[in-house]
């Protein structure tokens, strides 16, 4: 889930909330935060404050903590969210 609000700064800011109830393992939460920050830097967003929050569980305690599938799904969803916030290009 992505929450946004305009800010008065010349750049965008990011906050990431990865709750333990949705990602029980610390390694999973850290991966989510790392991938989110990486894609945020590449997104070229306008002057907005963004908060990314998990809204459903991403894996179980018994499953793999960081899998290629998890990273691919996370990247796809974050790119969709960040691209929805970019300024329309003027021609």
N, C-alpha and C positions, 0 to 999 in steps of 0.2 A: 504494500500500500504506500502511496506517495502523497504527502501533504506539502503544499507550497504556499508561500506568501511573498509578496514583493518586499525588497529591502532597499535602503538608501545607499548601499555600498556599490562600488564599481565592479563587484564580482558576486558570484553565487556562493552560498554556504551550504554545508551538508551536515545532517545529523542522522545516525543510524541506530535503530532500536532493534536488537535481536534478543528477544526474551527467552529465558531458559525454558519456559514451558513449550515454546515452539521449536527450539533447537537445544536439546538437552546437553549436548557435548560442547565444551568450550572450543574445541578445534573447529567445530562446525560454525559456531557463532563468529569466530575470528575469520574464517574463510569468507563468510557472508559479508562481513565488514570490509575485508580487503578487496574483494571483487567489486563491491559497491563503490568504494573510494576510487578504484581504478577507472571504472566506467564513468563516474561523475567527472573526473578530471578530463576525460576525453569528450564529454558531451557538449562543451561550449554553450552553457546555459546563460540566459540573461540574468540580471540582478535579482535573484530570488533566494529565499531560504527554503531548503528542501529537507524534509524528514522522511526517511524510508523506514517503514515498520513492517515486520513480519505479520501476516494476518492468518496464517495457517501453519501447521507443523511441517517442517521440511524433511525430517527423518526421525527414526525411532532410536532409542538407546541401543538396541540390538543390531541395528543396521550399520552400514558404512558411514563413517563420520564425514568424509569428503570424497565424493565420487565424481567422476567426469560428468555423469548425468546430472548430478546436483548443480555443478558449476555451469553446465550448458543451459539448464533451465533458468538458473538465476540470472545469467548474462542476458538471455533472451527477454526475460520479463523486465529487467532493469533498463535495457535499451529501449524497450517499448515505452516505459514510463518516462524516461528522460527525454526521448525524442518528442513526446507529446507536449513538452514544456518549452521547446525551442522556439525562438522567434521566427515568424514566417519570413522567407527570403523576399526581398524586393528587387524587381527587375526594371 
